[in-house]
């Protein structure tokens, strides 16, 4: 429960438009932002699926467009810079990110760099970047997701990979919120079962971590920008969004994986992913994401898959610190917790997530993606560098704790 006199604030994209067929309204939304020219930032997969063609074919005469289709998974810093330079060259009125989280993040980078210049690492927190704040609004930006999971269309964060350092870092600034998040579930119908499963598990992790993260006051925030959380801590609105998102994903991910043409399942997965993103964009994330970054940096595993492999063990670790919330998660996941004490009920949440992951084809353990036991101490030490994520985790974590979680997830 929240105290009646608690003060909190909420941040989000300027507008959200949601529903099957919503992408048909993209041209008028571009015009509403003052756009006579647009740059679409996307990837080859979206082009090959025919989604890009279907979007631009609906553009009316007079709406000029260019395409940057070089986005890729785990986009490196140089890709952000390249996209920014291309945007500077074509000088669009509006930029549209069309695709999964990586395409949307690269689009955010292009919007930032085309407006303010510099290198993407100028805006990344120390010690990997300069930590400069974004000085003002970026090029008007519309995010159009083609997956239901990352939620990047609803957040103020862009994730940047540093391959040589085997790290993932982020830019977090209110100016990175899109001017419009346009979520059309019909665009996810062509997504194959594997990416549907991994992106759906990512959405579930956003909802679970957003629902269980700590509340903290401004006075608790670390002085160091590198350790300072990206988010403000959970509140009554983020709780409501994340609670509903858990319910939606639990009920519909299996259907979306097993029948990609089930538009009702796709709609509810897109809605769940959107609600989870709106929740965690304010409440914050936790240890699951902190542990996932070193693994993905080393093995280049898809983000959602890495998250799915770690989430149950992190939940087991965290459950004693928030038993009522984990018990409620178990109930939302379909587990009958009647007659159990709160500790027993809380422990059922991780089991329910494991069962869902198995049902949608997630491999059993980190070893399945190439992780070896001798890597775990280094991964644990790297995890501890991500205090901006760990500070919101409901249970304090040491390097020894992190290594134990990795070992149990192996």
C-alpha positions in Angstrom: 0.0 0.0 0.0 1.1 3.6 -0.6 1.0 6.2 2.0 -1.7 8.9 1.5 0.9 11.7 1.7 3.5 10.2 -0.6 4.5 12.3 -3.6 5.3 10.8 -7.0 5.4 11.8 -10.6 4.9 10.0 -13.9 6.7 10.3 -17.2 5.9 8.8 -20.6 5.8 9.4 -24.3 3.8 12.5 -25.3 1.1 10.3 -26.8 0.2 6.6 -27.2 -2.0 5.3 -30.0 -3.0 1.6 -29.8 -5.0 -0.9 -31.8 -5.1 -3.2 -34.8 -4.8 -1.0 -37.9 -3.3 2.0 -36.1 -0.4 2.1 -38.5 -2.7 3.3 -41.2 -2.8 6.6 -39.3 0.9 7.1 -39.4 0.9 9.5 -42.3 -1.5 11.9 -40.6 0.5 11.6 -37.4 3.7 12.6 -39.3 1.9 15.6 -40.7 0.6 16.5 -37.3 4.2 16.8 -36.1 4.9 19.2 -39.0 6.4 16.5 -41.2 6.7 16.8 -45.0 9.6 14.5 -45.0 10.3 11.4 -42.9 13.3 9.1 -42.2 12.3 5.5 -41.4 14.8 3.7 -39.2 14.4 -0.1 -39.5 16.2 -3.4 -40.2 16.4 -5.9 -42.9 14.1 -8.3 -41.2 11.3 -5.8 -41.2 12.0 -5.0 -44.9 12.0 -8.8 -45.8 8.8 -9.4 -43.9 7.1 -6.8 -46.2 6.2 -4.5 -43.3 8.3 -1.6 -44.5 6.7 -1.7 -48.0 3.2 -1.9 -46.6 3.9 1.2 -44.5 5.4 3.4 -47.2 2.9 2.3 -49.8 0.3 4.0 -47.6 2.1 7.3 -47.7 0.2 10.0 -49.6 1.8 11.9 -52.5 4.0 14.7 -51.2 5.2 12.9 -48.1 8.8 12.3 -48.9 10.7 9.5 -47.2 14.2 8.0 -46.8 15.0 4.6 -45.2 17.9 3.6 -43.0 17.6 -0.2 -42.7 20.9 -1.0 -41.0 19.6 -1.5 -37.5 20.7 -4.8 -35.9 20.4 -6.7 -32.6 22.6 -5.3 -29.9 23.3 -2.1 -31.9 26.9 -0.9 -31.3 27.8 2.7 -30.7 29.1 3.2 -34.2 25.7 2.2 -35.6 24.0 4.9 -33.6 26.5 7.4 -35.0 26.1 6.2 -38.5 22.3 6.5 -38.2 22.7 10.0 -36.8 24.9 11.1 -39.6 22.5 9.7 -42.2 19.7 11.6 -40.5 21.8 14.8 -40.6 22.4 14.2 -44.3 18.8 13.7 -45.3 17.5 16.2 -42.8 13.9 14.8 -42.2 11.2 16.7 -40.4 10.2 13.5 -38.5 12.0 10.2 -37.7 10.1 7.0 -37.4 11.6 3.9 -35.7 9.9 0.8 -37.2 10.8 -2.6 -35.8 11.9 -4.3 -32.6 13.6 -2.6 -29.7 16.9 -2.3 -31.5 15.4 -0.4 -34.4 13.5 1.9 -32.1 16.6 2.5 -30.0 18.7 3.3 -33.1 15.9 5.7 -34.2 16.1 7.4 -30.8 19.8 7.8 -31.4 19.3 9.2 -34.8 16.7 11.7 -33.5 19.2 12.7 -30.7 22.3 13.1 -32.8 20.6 14.8 -35.8 19.3 17.4 -33.4 22.3 17.9 -31.1 25.3 16.3 -32.8 28.2 14.7 -31.0 28.9 11.0 -30.4 26.4 8.7 -28.8 28.8 8.0 -25.9 28.7 11.7 -25.0 25.3 10.9 -23.5 26.1 7.6 -21.8 26.7 7.7 -18.1 30.3 7.4 -16.8 32.6 5.6 -16.7 31.9 4.4 -20.3 30.6 7.8 -21.4 30.6 11.5 -20.7 27.2 11.6 -19.1 26.1 14.8 -20.8 22.4 15.6 -20.4 20.4 16.0 -23.6 20.2 19.7 -23.9 16.7 19.9 -25.4 14.1 18.3 -27.6 15.3 16.0 -30.3 14.0 15.6 -33.9 10.3 14.7 -33.7 10.2 11.0 -33.2 7.5 8.3 -33.7 8.1 4.7 -32.5 6.2 1.9 -34.2 7.0 -1.6 -32.7 6.7 -4.8 -34.6 7.3 -7.0 -31.6 5.5 -7.2 -28.2 8.3 -7.2 -25.6 11.0 -4.6 -25.4 8.6 -1.6 -24.7 11.2 0.8 -26.1 8.4 2.8 -27.7 7.3 3.8 -24.2 10.6 4.5 -22.5 13.2 7.2 -22.3 16.1 4.7 -22.7 18.2 3.6 -25.6 20.6 0.6 -25.1 24.0 0.8 -26.7 26.4 -2.2 -27.1 30.2 -1.8 -26.7 31.4 -5.0 -28.4 35.1 -4.5 -27.7 34.4 -4.1 -23.9 31.7 -6.7 -24.0 29.3 -4.3 -22.3 25.8 -2.9 -22.8 25.2 0.7 -21.6 22.3 3.0 -21.9 21.2 6.6 -22.5 18.4 7.7 -20.2 16.9 11.1 -20.6 13.3 12.5 -20.7 14.0 13.9 -24.1 14.3 10.3 -25.5 10.6 9.7 -24.9 9.0 9.4 -28.3 6.5 12.1 -29.4 4.2 9.3 -30.3 4.2 5.5 -29.5 2.1 4.0 -32.2 1.3 0.4 -31.3 -0.4 -1.8 -33.9 -0.7 -5.5 -32.8 -1.3 -6.6 -36.4 2.3 -5.7 -37.2 3.4 -8.5 -34.8 1.5 -11.3 -36.7 4.5 -12.1 -38.9 6.9 -12.6 -36.0 8.1 -16.2 -35.8 7.5 -18.3 -32.6 11.0 -18.0 -31.2 11.1 -14.2 -31.2 7.5 -14.1 -30.1 8.4 -16.2 -27.1 11.6 -14.3 -26.1 10.1 -10.9 -26.6 7.1 -12.0 -24.6 9.2 -13.2 -21.7 11.0 -9.8 -21.8 7.7 -8.1 -21.4 6.9 -10.4 -18.5 10.2 -9.6 -16.8 9.5 -5.8 -17.2 6.1 -6.3 -15.5 7.5 -8.5 -12.7 10.5 -6.3 -12.0 8.4 -3.1 -12.2 5.9 -4.6 -9.8 8.5 -5.6 -7.2 11.2 -2.9 -7.4 11.9 -0.8 -4.4 10.4 2.5 -3.6 13.0 5.0 -2.6 13.2 8.7 -1.8 15.3 11.3 -3.6 17.6 11.4 -0.5 18.4 7.7 -1.1 19.8 8.3 -4.6 23.5 7.7 -5.0 25.7 10.7 -5.7 27.6 9.1 -8.5 25.8 9.4 -11.9 27.1 5.9 -12.8 25.2 4.4 -9.8 22.1 6.6 -9.9 18.9 4.8 -11.0 17.3 5.6 -14.3 13.9 5.6 -12.7 12.0 7.0 -9.8 10.8 3.8 -8.1 7.4 2.2 -8.2 4.1 4.0 -7.4 0.4 3.2 -7.4 0.1 3.8 -11.2 3.1 1.7 -12.1 1.8 -1.0 -9.8 -1.5 -1.0 -11.6 0.0 -1.2 -15.1 2.5 -3.9 -14.2 -0.1 -6.0 -12.3 -2.4 -6.0 -15.4 0.6 -6.7 -17.7 1.5 -9.9 -15.8 -2.0 -11.1 -16.1 -2.2 -10.4 -19.9 1.2 -12.1 -20.7 0.4 -15.1 -18.5 -2.9 -15.6 -20.3 -1.8 -14.9 -23.9 1.9 -15.7 -24.6 1.3 -19.4 -25.1 -1.5 -18.6 -27.6 0.6 -16.1 -29.5 3.5 -18.5 -29.8 1.4 -21.4 -30.9 -0.8 -19.5 -33.3 0.8 -16.3 -34.6 -2.3 -15.4 -36.5 -4.4 -15.3 -33.3 -5.0 -11.5 -33.5 -6.7 -11.5 -30.1 -3.6 -13.1 -28.5 -1.4 -10.7 -30.4 -3.5 -7.7 -29.3 -3.3 -8.7 -25.7 0.4 -9.4 -25.9 1.0 -5.9 -27.4 -1.2 -4.4 -24.7 0.6 -6.3 -22.0 4.0 -5.3 -23.3 2.9 -1.7 -23.6 1.5 -1.6 -20.1 4.7 -3.3 -18.7 6.9 -0.7 -20.4 4.8 2.2 -19.1 5.2 0.7 -15.7 8.9 0.0 -15.6 9.7 3.2 -17.4 8.9 4.9 -14.1 9.2 2.1 -11.5 12.5 0.8 -12.7 14.0 -2.6 -13.3 16.2 -4.8 -11.2 18.7 -7.7 -11.0 17.4 -9.7 -13.9 18.4 -7.0 -16.3 21.6 -6.3 -14.5 22.7 -10.0 -14.7 21.6 -10.3 -18.3 23.9 -7.6 -19.7 27.2 -9.3 -19.1 25.9 -12.6 -20.6 24.5 -10.9 -23.7 27.7 -8.8 -24.0 29.8 -12.0 -24.1 27.6 -14.4 -26.0 25.4 -12.1 -28.1 22.3 -13.8 -27.0 19.0 -12.1 -27.8 18.0 -9.9 -24.9 14.6 -11.5 -24.3 16.1 -15.0 -24.3 18.8 -14.0 -21.8 16.2 -12.5 -19.6 14.0 -15.6 -19.7 16.9 -17.8 -18.7 17.7 -15.7 -15.6 14.3 -14.5 -14.4 13.1 -17.5 -12.3 16.3 -17.7 -10.3 16.3 -13.9 -9.6 12.7 -14.3 -8.5 13.7 -17.0 -6.1 16.4 -14.8 -4.7 14.1 -11.8 -4.4 11.0 -13.5 -3.1 11.9 -13.3 0.7 12.1 -9.5 0.4 8.7 -9.0 -1.1 6.7 -12.2 -0.4 3.2 -10.6 -0.7 4.0 -9.3 -4.2 5.5 -12.5 -5.4 2.6 -14.5 -4.0 0.3 -12.2 -6.1 2.5 -12.8 -9.1 2.0 -16.6 -8.6 -1.7 -16.1 -8.5 -1.7 -14.0 -11.6 0.3 -16.7 -13.4 -2.5 -19.1 -12.7 -1.2 -20.9 -9.5 -3.6 -21.7 -6.8 -2.0 -20.3 -3.6 -4.9 -20.8 -1.3 -3.9 -22.4 2.0 -0.2 -21.5 1.6 1.6 -19.2 3.8 3.0 -16.1 2.1 6.6 -17.5 1.8 5.3 -20.7 0.2 3.0 -18.8 -2.1 5.8 -16.4 -3.1 8.1 -19.4 -4.1 5.4 -20.6 -6.5 5.9 -17.5 -8.7 9.3 -18.7 -10.0 7.9 -22.1 -10.7 5.0 -20.6 -12.7 7.4 -18.5 -14.8 9.6 -21.6 -15.4 6.6 -23.5 -16.7 5.6 -20.7 -19.0 9.1 -20.4 -20.4 9.2 -24.2 -21.0 5.8 -24.2 -22.7 6.9 -21.5 -25.2 10.2 -23.2 -26.1 12.8 -21.3 -24.0 15.9 -23.5 -23.5 16.6 -25.0 -20.1 19.5 -23.0 -18.6 22.3 -20.7 -19.6 24.5 -23.6 -20.7 22.1 -24.0 -23.6 23.4 -20.7 -25.0 27.1 -21.4 -24.4 27.6 -20.0 -20.9 30.3 -21.9 -19.0 31.0 -22.2 -15.3 34.4 -20.5 -15.5 32.7 -17.3 -16.8 30.4 -16.9 -13.9 32.8 -15.0 -11.4 33.5 -12.4 -14.1 29.9 -12.1 -15.0 29.1 -11.5 -11.3 31.7 -8.8 -11.0 30.4 -7.1 -14.2 26.9 -7.2 -12.8 28.0 -5.3 -9.7 29.0 -2.4 -12.0 25.3 -1.9 -12.9 24.2 -0.3 -9.7 21.8 1.9 -11.6 19.7 -1.3 -12.0 20.6 -3.0 -8.8 19.7 -0.1 -6.6 16.0 -0.7 -7.3 16.1 -4.5 -6.7 13.9 -5.5 -3.7 16.8 -7.4 -2.1 20.4 -6.2 -1.8 22.8 -8.2 -3.9 26.5 -8.9 -3.5 28.9 -10.3 -6.1 28.6 -13.7 -4.3 24.8 -13.6 -4.6 25.1 -12.8 -8.3 27.4 -15.7 -8.9 25.1 -18.0 -7.0 22.2 -17.0 -9.2 24.2 -17.5 -12.4 25.3 -20.9 -11.1 21.7 -21.9 -10.4 20.5 -20.7 -13.8 23.3 -22.6 -15.6 
